[in-house]
Amino acid sequence: MTPKESALLQSLADREAIRECLYRYCRGIDRLDADALRSAYWPDGTDRHGPYNGSAQGFIDWALGKLPGAGRMIHMIGNISIELRGDQAAVESYFQAYQAERGAQGQPQATFLCGRYVDRFERRGDEWRVAARTVIYDWLDQSPMPPGNEAERFGPRLPQGGRKPDDALYALLSQAPFNAPR
């Protein structure tokens, strides 16, 4: 392999590791998976995230303390731009988040947020994680929740998403190896 090919292969591997880290963050926040959230940030990382501004660990503690009482959440990542600079990367990721929560008068509401994660990633050893995050909000739409409870809204659509460890994903991840005969 030529040096140019080796550098290209490393660049591709670095970019994929950064994308996987972003996806772990989304799983962690949506499923309230503390391990996935912690694995997305360096222990000395920072996060400026809406009303929160401080250490990444503080953000994780704040989110995990606040969100168990909230409703469903779905975070989607797209338009990931990665500028590699040695062992650091400037990363801009567009996000869409749909959240069920309580409004100012305590009424259930659906909140649709769009924005960007502007992250400084660092590679330490062979691992990439967020060293500093700023969340930029570009769109907000709030509306009353549709009538009925989740069982009525989802109808026969099963299984429904859940939080760790009740989501079907964690049952799959606990099986190893995946290709073992049954």
Summary of the structure (lengths in Angstrom):
residues: 182
radius of gyration: 18.6
end to end distance: 41.1
largest distance: 63.7
contacts: 480
relative contact order: 0.15
helix: 34%
strand: 42%
